[in-house]
Amino acid sequence: MSGFLSELERLAIGTGAREVHEVGCGEGELLLRLARRGVRARGSDISEDVIDEARRRASAARLDVAFRVASIEALDPREDSAELILCCEVMEHVGDPNAALEILTRLASPWAIVSVPREPLWRVLNLGRLKYVRELGNTPGHLQHWSLPSFVRFLEQRLEVVAVRSPMPWTMALCRTQ
């Protein structure tokens, strides 16, 4: 996980963005790291429980990070766009990744960092841990699966891929709107 966090932080800071919106922010770990560096941060997630935990963490860290419950489909560029959009470990869960990518493209002004588990490595590692054996290593809720090249091709449909990182076992891409 430390490799993932380090790569993401380097890419995010390298954009020079002063504001970030994380789509699918979970407990807010990435946003808290960026807020500590002075980036204005906000996040959204579909889970009310997860957003409550993110708010608790931000409050305990005395960081001003705004969180709200919202699905990716409910996001509106007039309210939710930012210089940098983060979308980490979300795209593999969505039923319509093309529609989700379209939304991310409209939100990014101009930067986006998007990451997914790198397949088939992700499943092989799960099987090696004897996890999700009946599902052949597929994590519950993962509907989409991308290798590094297939994920880059997917992103290039709507975005300019500026940099790709592959901290094991993920694929992470820094993108710019075209």
Secondary structure, DSSP 8 states (H G I E B T S, - for coil): -HHHHHHHHHHHHHHT-SEEEEET-TTSHHHHHHHHTT-EEEEEES-HHHHHHHHHHHHHTT--EEEEE--GGG--HHHH-EEEEEEES-GGG-S-HHHHHHHHHHHEEEEEEEEEEBTTHHHHHHHHTT-STTTTT--TT----B-HHHHHHHHHTTEEEEEEE--TTEEEEEEEE-
